[in-house]
Amino acid sequence: MSWFAGSDRTASLTSGVAAGVPAPEQQPIVDGFTACLHDRLTANDPDVVPATCHGDQNAALAASGRQAVKADFIDVMRRTTWVAAGLIALTFLLGYLLPRTARPEEFG
């Protein structure tokens, strides 16, 4: 779960939790959200709610979880599209390195 802990999303989540929640109770909420998000992103069946996502504190963050999953999906699709476009462009450019005519085969 350290992949989420060091990101900018943790800072924005912590600032969002800070509104109306006492300081000692903020970190368990952020940790619970991080565990829930990790389990949602790695689940085999996206329709099943993981066990870490049940509870009062996680119910309050359900909208944030959906938003984070949506943002991650969009980010992954954007990167995948650019990688595919780059590979197609690279293949096209490497085609210019091929000889214009094929070498005649020598039969021995």
C-alpha positions as a printed Julia matrix, in Angstrom:
108×3 Matrix{Float64}:
   0.0     0.0     0.0
   3.02    2.27   -0.07
   2.26    3.04   -3.73
  -0.62    5.2    -2.56
   0.92    6.54    0.64
   3.58    8.62   -1.1
   1.33   10.13   -3.72
  -0.36   13.5    -3.95
  -3.69   11.77   -3.46
  -2.8    11.05    0.16
  -2.23   14.73    0.85
  -5.53   15.71   -0.74
  -7.32   12.88    1.06
  -5.82   13.92    4.4
  -6.85   17.53    3.84
 -10.34   16.36    2.9
 -10.57   14.2     6.02
  -9.3    17.08    8.15
 -12.54   18.94    7.55
 -14.66   18.01   10.54
 -12.6    15.08   11.89
 -10.4    15.35   15.01
  -6.66   14.94   14.38
  -6.22   11.6    16.23
  -8.96    9.99   14.13
  -7.68   11.14   10.72
  -4.88    8.62   10.17
  -7.04    5.49   10.74
  -9.53    6.86    8.2
  -6.79    7.47    5.64
  -5.3     4.0     6.3
  -8.71    2.36    5.93
  -9.35    4.22    2.7
  -5.93    3.22    1.37
  -6.56   -0.45    2.17
 -10.03   -0.29    0.63
  -8.75    1.38   -2.53
  -5.94   -1.15   -2.88
  -8.36   -4.06   -2.51
 -10.77   -2.53   -5.04
  -8.03   -1.99   -7.6
  -6.63   -5.52   -7.25
  -9.97   -7.35   -7.01
 -10.83   -9.95   -9.62
 -14.53   -9.04   -9.59
 -15.15   -5.27   -9.61
 -18.79   -5.73   -8.59
 -17.92   -7.31   -5.23
 -17.2    -4.88   -2.39
 -14.05   -6.01   -0.51
 -14.23   -6.63    3.23
 -11.91   -3.69    3.93
 -14.45   -1.32    2.36
 -17.19   -1.99    4.91
 -17.57    0.22    7.94
 -18.74    3.64    8.97
 -15.53    5.5     8.16
 -15.18    3.88    4.75
 -18.82    4.5     3.87
 -18.17    8.22    4.28
 -15.31    7.99    1.78
 -17.11    5.89   -0.85
 -17.42    8.81   -3.25
 -13.7     9.54   -2.88
 -12.94    5.91   -3.63
 -15.02    5.92   -6.79
 -13.36    9.15   -7.87
  -9.86    7.73   -7.22
 -10.61    4.54   -9.19
 -12.02    6.61  -12.06
  -8.96    8.89  -12.07
  -6.57    5.92  -12.0
  -8.45    4.2   -14.84
  -8.37    7.33  -16.97
  -4.66    7.79  -16.26
  -3.86    4.2   -17.22
  -5.88    4.4   -20.42
  -4.21    7.68  -21.38
  -0.74    6.2   -20.83
  -1.62    3.02  -22.7
  -2.91    5.03  -25.66
   0.29    7.09  -25.82
   2.49    4.0   -25.57
   0.56    2.31  -28.38
   0.78    5.45  -30.53
   4.51    5.68  -29.84
   5.09    2.06  -30.8
   3.12    2.49  -34.03
   5.14    5.62  -34.88
   8.4     3.83  -34.06
   7.42    0.9   -36.3
   6.58    3.31  -39.11
   9.91    5.13  -38.74
  11.91    1.9   -38.55
  10.34    0.87  -41.85
  12.52    3.49  -43.53
  15.62    1.57  -42.45
  14.6    -1.42  -44.57
  16.31   -1.71  -47.97
  14.27   -0.57  -50.97
  14.76   -3.84  -52.81
  15.23   -7.32  -51.45
  18.52   -9.11  -52.0
  18.32  -11.76  -54.68
  18.5   -15.23  -53.25
  21.5   -17.27  -54.28
  20.83  -20.92  -54.91
  23.85  -23.12  -54.48
